[in-house]
Amino acid sequence: MSLPTLITFLVYLIGMLLIGITMYRRTHNLSDFVLGGRTLGPFVAALSAGASDMSGWLLLGLPGAIYLTGLSEAWIAIGLAIGAYLNWQFIAKRLRIYTEVANDSITIPDFLENRFKDNSRLLRVISALVILLFFTFYTSSGMVAGAKLFEASFGLSYQTALWIGVIVVVSYTFLGGFLAVVWTDFIQGTLMFLALIVVPLVAINQLGGWNETIQAVGNIEPTHLNMVKGVSFLAIISSLGWGLGYVGQPHIIVRFMALRSAKDVPTARFVGTTWMILGLYGAIITGFAGLAYVGANDAALFTNLGLEVVTTNGVQMLGDPEKIFIAFSQILFNPFVAGILLAAILSAIMSTIDSQLLVSSSAVAEDFYKGFFRRNATNRELVWTGRIATIVIALIAALIATNRDSTVLDLVSYAWAGFGASFGPIILLALFWKGVTRNGALIGIIVGAVTVIVWGDFLSGGIFDLYEIIPGFAFNLIATIIISLLGKPDPAMEADYAETQKRLHE
C-alpha cells in the first residue's frame, strides 16, 4: 500500500475513534447507550440502518458471488430489496410507536416482555440468548471480512489483520455506544454508497463500456448472464427468502425504535430504499466487471498487490473472488482515492459489527444483568456492564473468525436466518394481531431458532436444500398462531394494542 493510501486510510480510522470519544461524553444512561435517547433524524436513521444491514457482504460477499457464479446470485439482492422496503413500509412506524407505548422499551427482548406482559421474564431471557447466539456468528462474518481487507491492503498475515480490525471497531463502540454507532454508520453508509457508484462505473469505462463488459463476461462464461440457467426452483425461493429476514433483525429494527418521531418514517423509507437499491446494483456490476477485467489483464497486475490468481478451465480468476472490490480500489484509482475506497470497505464491515456488538451488549446489560442480578443497578453500572460485554462478545466472535476458510456469505446467511426465523414472525404478529399471547411468542421463538439450527446443520439434500430461514419462519408462524389460539391475551395487552392503533391514526 502506498503512503498516500495509508495516510487517507488512517485519517478515516482516527475520525471514527474521535466520534466515539465525542459521543462518550453524551452517553449518560443505558437508554443513551443502546438507543440514543430516541433522537435520530430520518437521514441518519436510514443510512445507519442500511449500513448496519449490508455489512462487508455488500462490498465483498455479493460482488464475489456474482464474480464466481453470475446473475443467479442476484436473486438474493432482489429478495433483500423487497424485504427492506416492506420493513420500512409496514414495520417501522408501528414499532416506533408500540415500543414507546409498551413501557418505553429500549431493546427487542425488553419490548417483547412488555408487549406480552411476561412477569416470568422467560421471554426476555430466551430472546436475549437467541441474540447472543446468532450475533456471535454474525459478528464473526464482519471480522472475517475485515481481516481480508487488512490482509490484502497491508500485506499482513490473516491473524494479525483480524485482531487489528477487532481493536479498531471495539474501541469506538465501547466508548460511544449507540450515538457513536449511528453517526459512524451515517458516514460509513455515505462512503459505501459513493464507492458502489464510482468503482463499477470506472471499471466499465476501463473495459470499453457496458456492452463490451457484458460481451467479455459472455465469452468467459455465458451462464453468468442468465438468472435461471442451472438454478433450481428451490435455489430461487431460497434466495428470495432472504427478504423474510428483515423484520427479525434486531440491529436494523432498533433504528426504527430510535427515530425521534414516527412522522419521520416516510422520509427515512425513501432514503433507505434508494440507498439500498443503488448499492445492490453497484455490487452486482462490480462482480461482473471484475470477471471481465481479471480475465483480460496480466496476472502480475494482481499478484503484485498480494492477490492470488488461479486459472480454472482456462479462465484467469482471483483465488478469492471476495477481494475483487479491493483489487479495483487499488488498481483503478490514484492512491488518495484508493484510501477512501478501502475506507468504504472497512465502513461496510465496521458499521455492521458495531451495531451487532451494541445489541448483544445491551442484551447482557439490560436483559441479563439488570433483569436477574441487579434490578436496582445504576445507569453508570449498566453502561459499564454493556461496555465490558462488548469486549467479551467481540473476543468470542474473533476466535470463531480465526478460521480463515470461513466465507463472509456463509456466516451471514446462517445468522440472518437465525434472526429472521426466531423474531420475524413474532414481531409481525405482535404489531398486527392483538390475539397473540405470551406463550405463543415464547414457543414461536424457540421453534424458529431450533429449526434454523437443525435444518442448517444436520439436514441436507432434496427439500432440505431450501434456505433454513423459510421453514424456520413458517414453523414459527404456525406454532405461534396455534398456541395463541389455545390461550387468551391479557387485557392489559389489548389495552396497549388499542393505544398503539389510536396513535397510528392520529
C-alpha distance (Angstrom), angle and dihedral (degrees) to the residues before:
residue distance angle dihedral
M1 . . .
S2 3.80 . .
L3 3.80 121.4 .
P4 3.86 95.1 -110.9
T5 3.80 90.2 51.2
L6 3.80 90.9 48.4
I7 3.81 92.3 48.7
T8 3.82 92.6 50.2
F9 3.79 90.9 47.4
L10 3.81 93.2 49.4
V11 3.82 92.3 47.5
Y12 3.82 87.8 56.8
L13 3.81 92.6 50.1
I14 3.81 92.2 48.1
G15 3.82 89.4 49.4
M16 3.80 91.2 55.3
L17 3.80 91.3 50.2
L18 3.82 91.1 49.1
I19 3.81 89.4 54.8
G20 3.81 88.5 52.7
I21 3.81 91.1 51.3
T22 3.83 91.9 47.2
M23 3.80 93.3 49.8
Y24 3.81 90.7 46.2
R25 3.80 86.6 72.7
R26 3.82 91.5 52.3
T27 3.81 95.3 50.0
H28 3.79 108.3 92.6
N29 3.80 105.6 147.3
L30 3.81 142.1 16.4
S31 3.82 92.9 -91.6
D32 3.81 89.0 56.7
F33 3.81 91.1 46.5
V34 3.82 97.5 49.9
L35 3.84 104.2 24.5
G36 3.80 108.2 16.5
G37 3.81 92.2 -123.0
R38 3.85 91.3 -72.5
T39 3.81 92.9 -76.3
L40 3.82 104.3 130.1
G41 3.79 119.7 131.7
P42 3.82 119.1 -141.9
F43 3.83 97.9 -101.8
V44 3.79 94.1 49.0
A45 3.82 92.0 44.1
A46 3.81 93.4 48.4
L47 3.80 97.0 47.8
S48 3.78 91.6 40.7
A49 3.81 91.0 52.1
G50 3.80 91.5 47.3
A51 3.78 94.6 46.8
S52 3.80 94.0 46.7
D53 3.81 89.1 46.6
M54 3.79 101.4 50.2
S55 3.81 101.6 42.3
G56 3.79 123.2 166.7
W57 3.78 86.3 -36.5
L58 3.79 90.8 80.0
L59 3.82 96.6 53.2
L60 3.80 99.3 28.1
G61 3.81 112.7 16.6
L62 3.82 101.8 42.7
P63 3.84 97.5 41.5
G64 3.81 87.7 46.9
A65 3.80 92.3 50.8
I66 3.82 92.5 48.5
Y67 3.81 89.7 46.1
L68 3.80 91.5 52.9
T69 3.81 102.9 35.6
G70 3.80 109.0 14.5
L71 3.79 132.6 -140.0
S72 3.80 92.5 -18.1
E73 3.82 85.9 82.1
A74 3.82 91.2 55.4
W75 3.82 90.7 80.8
I76 3.81 87.0 78.2
A77 3.81 90.3 57.0
I78 3.82 91.0 50.1
G79 3.79 91.7 50.5
L80 3.79 92.0 47.9
A81 3.81 94.3 48.3
I82 3.81 91.9 51.6
G83 3.80 92.8 44.0
A84 3.80 94.0 49.2
Y85 3.81 92.9 50.5
L86 3.81 93.1 48.3
N87 3.80 89.7 47.8
W88 3.82 91.4 56.7
Q89 3.81 92.1 40.6
F90 3.81 100.5 50.3
I91 3.80 109.3 13.9
A92 3.81 108.9 36.5
K93 3.81 101.4 67.7
R94 3.80 95.8 39.1
L95 3.80 93.2 48.3
R96 3.81 92.5 47.3
I97 3.81 90.6 54.1
Y98 3.80 98.1 37.5
T99 3.82 95.2 51.3
E100 3.80 88.6 54.7
V101 3.81 92.3 47.7
A102 3.82 91.1 46.8
N103 3.80 95.0 70.6
D104 3.82 93.5 -67.4
S105 3.82 93.0 -69.5
I106 3.81 114.6 -156.4
T107 3.83 102.5 -172.9
I108 3.79 133.5 38.3
P109 3.85 93.7 -111.6
D110 3.81 87.4 47.2
F111 3.82 90.5 52.3
L112 3.80 93.7 47.6
E113 3.81 92.3 50.0
N114 3.80 92.4 48.3
R115 3.81 94.5 40.7
F116 3.81 92.3 53.4
K117 3.84 97.1 34.5
D118 3.80 91.1 -125.7
N119 3.80 107.9 179.4
S120 3.81 91.7 174.0
R121 3.84 90.0 67.2
L122 3.82 88.9 -141.6
L123 3.78 92.4 121.6
R124 3.79 90.7 53.3
V125 3.79 95.5 48.6
I126 3.83 95.7 44.3
S127 3.81 90.1 49.3
A128 3.80 91.3 48.9
L129 3.82 91.4 49.5
V130 3.81 90.8 52.1
I131 3.82 89.7 49.9
L132 3.80 92.9 50.6
L133 3.81 93.2 45.8
F134 3.79 99.7 50.2
F135 3.80 97.4 32.7
T136 3.78 89.7 57.6
F137 3.82 88.7 61.8
Y138 3.80 92.3 40.1
T139 3.79 91.9 51.8
S140 3.81 89.3 48.4
S141 3.80 89.6 58.2
G142 3.78 90.2 57.9
M143 3.78 91.6 47.7
V144 3.81 91.1 52.0
A145 3.81 88.8 51.5
G146 3.80 91.5 47.5
A147 3.78 92.0 49.8
K148 3.81 90.7 51.1
L149 3.79 89.9 51.9
F150 3.81 95.5 49.9
E151 3.80 91.0 41.3
A152 3.81 93.6 53.1
S153 3.81 95.9 38.8
F154 3.80 102.5 42.3
G155 3.80 101.5 25.6
L156 3.80 90.7 -119.6
S157 3.77 125.7 150.5
Y158 3.81 114.2 -95.7
Q159 3.81 93.4 -111.9
T160 3.82 94.4 49.0
A161 3.80 90.8 46.3
L162 3.82 90.3 50.4
W163 3.80 95.4 55.0
I164 3.82 94.3 44.6
G165 3.82 89.2 55.2
V166 3.80 91.2 48.1
I167 3.81 92.7 52.0
V168 3.81 93.5 50.1
V169 3.81 98.3 49.6
V170 3.80 95.9 39.6
S171 3.80 91.3 51.7
Y172 3.81 99.0 63.6
T173 3.82 94.3 34.9
F174 3.81 88.9 52.2
L175 3.79 91.9 50.3
G176 3.78 106.9 38.8
G177 3.80 106.8 24.2
F178 3.81 118.6 -165.2
L179 3.80 97.8 -11.0
A180 3.80 91.6 52.3
V181 3.80 89.9 47.0
V182 3.81 96.8 50.4
W183 3.80 96.0 43.4
T184 3.80 92.7 47.4
D185 3.81 87.0 45.6
F186 3.81 90.2 52.9
I187 3.80 91.2 54.4
Q188 3.79 91.7 40.9
G189 3.80 92.6 48.8
T190 3.81 90.1 52.7
L191 3.81 91.2 49.7
M192 3.81 91.9 47.9
F193 3.79 91.6 50.6
L194 3.80 94.0 50.6
A195 3.80 92.0 45.3
L196 3.81 92.9 51.3
I197 3.80 90.3 51.8
V198 3.81 98.4 43.5
V199 3.83 102.6 40.8
P200 3.84 98.9 54.4
L201 3.82 92.1 42.7
V202 3.80 92.4 53.1
A203 3.81 92.1 43.2
I204 3.81 92.1 51.8
N205 3.79 90.5 47.6
Q206 3.82 89.7 52.8
L207 3.80 89.3 53.2
G208 3.81 92.5 51.9
G209 3.79 100.7 -99.5
W210 3.79 141.5 -48.1
N211 3.82 96.6 -65.8
E212 3.81 91.2 49.9
T213 3.81 90.5 49.0
I214 3.79 93.0 52.0
Q215 3.79 91.1 45.7
A216 3.82 91.3 51.1
V217 3.82 91.5 50.1
G218 3.82 90.4 48.0
N219 3.79 91.0 51.8
I220 3.79 91.5 51.7
E221 3.81 98.1 42.4
P222 3.85 119.5 -7.8
T223 3.81 93.5 -166.9
H224 3.83 89.3 65.3
L225 3.82 87.9 75.1
N226 3.80 95.3 54.1
M227 3.81 119.7 82.3
V228 3.80 94.6 -162.5
K229 3.81 104.3 30.7
G230 3.79 108.9 117.0
V231 3.81 91.6 -4.5
S232 3.78 119.1 121.7
F233 3.79 124.3 -139.2
L234 3.82 88.9 -112.7
A235 3.80 90.4 53.6
I236 3.81 91.9 53.2
I237 3.81 92.2 47.5
S238 3.79 89.8 47.0
S239 3.80 91.9 52.6
L240 3.80 93.9 46.6
G241 3.81 87.6 46.9
W242 3.81 89.5 72.4
G243 3.80 86.4 80.3
L244 3.82 89.8 65.7
G245 3.77 89.7 66.4
Y246 3.80 99.1 68.2
V247 3.77 99.1 81.5
G248 3.81 90.2 55.4
Q249 3.82 101.1 47.6
P250 3.84 107.3 109.7
H251 3.82 94.9 -163.6
I252 3.82 90.7 55.6
I253 3.78 103.3 40.0
V254 3.81 91.6 46.4
R255 3.83 84.9 72.2
F256 3.81 88.2 62.2
M257 3.78 89.0 53.2
A258 3.81 91.5 50.3
L259 3.83 97.0 53.7
R260 3.80 112.4 120.4
S261 3.82 90.0 -130.0
A262 3.80 139.9 3.9
K263 3.81 86.5 -125.4
D264 3.82 88.9 71.2
V265 3.82 92.9 64.8
P266 3.87 98.7 90.8
T267 3.81 92.5 53.5
A268 3.79 92.3 44.2
R269 3.82 90.6 48.3
F270 3.81 92.4 53.7
V271 3.81 93.7 47.0
G272 3.80 94.3 43.8
T273 3.81 96.3 46.4
T274 3.82 93.5 46.5
W275 3.80 91.4 48.4
M276 3.77 91.8 50.3
I277 3.81 99.6 46.4
L278 3.80 93.8 48.4
G279 3.81 90.9 44.4
L280 3.81 92.5 52.0
Y281 3.81 91.1 49.0
G282 3.79 89.7 51.0
A283 3.80 92.4 50.9
I284 3.81 92.6 49.3
I285 3.82 93.2 48.8
T286 3.82 90.3 47.4
G287 3.81 89.8 57.3
F288 3.82 92.0 49.3
A289 3.77 94.3 46.5
G290 3.79 90.2 46.7
L291 3.79 93.7 58.5
A292 3.81 91.1 50.6
Y293 3.81 94.8 42.7
V294 3.81 97.7 48.9
G295 3.79 91.2 45.4
A296 3.81 91.9 52.2
N297 3.82 100.0 47.5
D298 3.78 137.2 68.1
A299 3.80 114.8 -88.2
A300 3.81 90.5 -127.8
L301 3.81 89.7 69.3
F302 3.81 88.0 67.7
T303 3.81 102.1 30.6
N304 3.82 89.3 55.7
L305 3.81 85.9 63.8
G306 3.79 91.2 52.3
L307 3.82 93.4 -103.1
E308 3.80 118.6 139.1
V309 3.81 116.7 -124.8
V310 3.82 122.5 -162.0
T311 3.79 134.1 -179.3
T312 3.81 116.3 -131.2
N313 3.82 120.5 -179.1
G314 3.77 89.0 -17.8
V315 3.83 93.5 -51.9
Q316 3.80 121.2 118.2
M317 3.82 110.5 -133.9
L318 3.78 140.9 162.1
G319 3.80 112.2 -92.1
D320 3.81 88.2 -132.2
P321 3.84 109.1 35.8
E322 3.81 90.6 -168.3
K323 3.82 88.6 73.1
I324 3.82 95.7 62.4
F325 3.83 93.7 103.2
I326 3.82 89.5 50.5
A327 3.82 89.6 51.0
F328 3.82 92.8 50.7
S329 3.80 91.8 47.7
Q330 3.80 92.5 56.4
I331 3.82 99.2 37.5
L332 3.81 104.7 41.2
F333 3.80 102.6 40.5
N334 3.78 139.9 56.7
P335 3.81 115.6 -100.1
F336 3.82 97.0 -97.9
V337 3.82 93.4 50.0
A338 3.81 89.3 43.9
G339 3.79 88.4 56.7
I340 3.81 90.5 53.3
L341 3.81 91.9 47.9
L342 3.79 92.7 48.9
A343 3.80 87.0 49.6
A344 3.81 87.4 53.9
I345 3.80 89.9 56.4
L346 3.78 90.6 49.0
S347 3.82 87.4 46.9
A348 3.78 90.7 58.3
I349 3.77 90.4 50.7
M350 3.80 98.7 42.3
S351 3.80 95.3 43.9
T352 3.79 90.8 62.2
I353 3.78 99.1 38.3
D354 3.80 92.3 52.0
S355 3.81 92.2 50.2
Q356 3.79 92.1 48.6
L357 3.77 93.1 47.5
L358 3.80 90.1 49.1
V359 3.82 94.5 51.4
S360 3.81 90.9 45.2
S361 3.80 93.9 48.4
S362 3.80 91.0 47.3
A363 3.81 88.5 53.7
V364 3.80 89.3 54.8
A365 3.82 94.9 45.4
E366 3.81 101.2 38.5
D367 3.79 103.5 26.3
F368 3.82 103.3 34.9
Y369 3.78 110.4 19.0
K370 3.80 98.8 38.0
G371 3.80 94.2 30.2
F372 3.80 97.8 53.0
F373 3.79 112.3 9.9
R374 3.80 110.9 29.4
R375 3.78 113.9 17.6
N376 3.79 89.8 167.9
A377 3.81 94.7 47.7
T378 3.81 114.9 147.2
N379 3.79 121.6 -116.0
R380 3.80 90.8 -111.4
E381 3.80 90.3 51.7
L382 3.81 92.5 50.5
V383 3.81 93.5 47.3
W384 3.79 91.2 52.3
T385 3.79 91.1 45.7
G386 3.80 87.4 55.2
R387 3.81 91.2 48.9
I388 3.79 93.6 50.8
A389 3.80 90.2 46.7
T390 3.82 88.3 53.6
I391 3.79 90.2 60.1
V392 3.81 95.7 44.7
I393 3.81 94.8 48.0
A394 3.81 91.0 46.5
L395 3.80 91.0 52.9
I396 3.82 92.4 51.4
A397 3.81 91.5 48.0
A398 3.81 90.4 48.0
L399 3.79 91.3 53.8
I400 3.82 89.6 54.9
A401 3.82 89.3 47.7
T402 3.82 92.1 55.9
N403 3.81 85.8 87.4
R404 3.80 97.6 89.8
D405 3.81 91.6 -168.7
S406 3.81 90.3 71.4
T407 3.81 111.7 106.9
V408 3.78 121.2 -139.8
L409 3.80 92.4 -128.5
D410 3.82 94.9 52.0
L411 3.80 94.1 51.3
V412 3.80 93.0 44.5
S413 3.81 93.6 48.4
Y414 3.82 92.4 53.3
A415 3.80 95.0 49.2
W416 3.82 93.1 41.0
A417 3.80 89.8 54.1
G418 3.79 91.1 47.4
F419 3.80 94.4 55.9
G420 3.78 96.1 37.2
A421 3.79 93.3 52.1
S422 3.81 96.3 40.0
F423 3.80 102.2 44.3
G424 3.81 106.1 14.2
P425 3.82 99.6 80.8
I426 3.82 92.2 38.7
I427 3.82 94.5 53.0
L428 3.80 89.8 44.5
L429 3.81 94.5 50.7
A430 3.81 93.2 39.9
L431 3.80 90.1 57.8
F432 3.80 99.8 40.4
W433 3.83 108.1 28.9
K434 3.78 123.5 56.1
G435 3.82 90.8 -167.8
V436 3.82 97.3 68.9
T437 3.81 112.0 111.6
R438 3.76 136.9 -151.7
N439 3.82 92.6 -108.7
G440 3.77 91.0 49.1
A441 3.80 91.6 52.4
L442 3.80 93.1 46.3
I443 3.81 94.7 50.1
G444 3.80 91.2 42.5
I445 3.82 93.9 55.5
I446 3.80 91.5 48.9
V447 3.82 93.0 46.9
G448 3.81 92.0 48.9
A449 3.80 94.7 48.8
V450 3.81 95.0 44.4
T451 3.82 92.0 47.7
V452 3.81 91.5 54.7
I453 3.81 92.6 48.5
V454 3.82 95.3 45.9
W455 3.80 96.5 39.2
G456 3.78 94.2 45.2
D457 3.81 100.0 40.7
F458 3.79 106.7 30.7
L459 3.81 108.4 25.8
S460 3.79 128.6 65.2
G461 3.80 140.8 155.2
G462 3.81 132.1 47.9
I463 3.78 114.4 13.7
F464 3.80 89.3 -4.4
D465 3.81 89.0 71.4
L466 3.80 85.9 76.8
Y467 3.82 111.3 112.9
E468 3.79 105.6 -93.4
I469 3.81 94.5 -127.2
I470 3.83 90.3 72.7
P471 3.84 99.3 56.7
G472 3.81 89.8 35.6
F473 3.82 92.3 53.6
A474 3.83 92.4 44.2
F475 3.82 96.0 47.4
N476 3.81 91.1 46.2
L477 3.81 91.5 50.7
I478 3.81 93.1 48.3
A479 3.82 94.2 45.6
T480 3.81 93.3 47.6
I481 3.80 93.4 49.9
I482 3.83 94.6 46.1
I483 3.81 94.8 47.5
S484 3.81 91.4 44.5
L485 3.80 92.3 52.0
L486 3.81 88.8 54.0
G487 3.79 90.8 57.3
K488 3.77 139.5 39.6
P489 3.82 128.9 -115.0
D490 3.78 119.8 -115.7
P491 3.85 112.3 -101.5
A492 3.82 88.6 -125.3
M493 3.80 88.5 58.5
E494 3.79 90.4 52.8
A495 3.81 89.9 49.9
D496 3.81 91.8 53.7
Y497 3.79 90.3 47.2
A498 3.81 91.0 52.1
E499 3.81 91.4 48.3
T500 3.81 90.7 51.3
Q501 3.81 91.2 50.1
K502 3.79 89.6 50.0
R503 3.83 92.9 52.3
L504 3.79 91.3 46.1
H505 3.78 90.6 61.7
E506 3.78 98.5 41.3
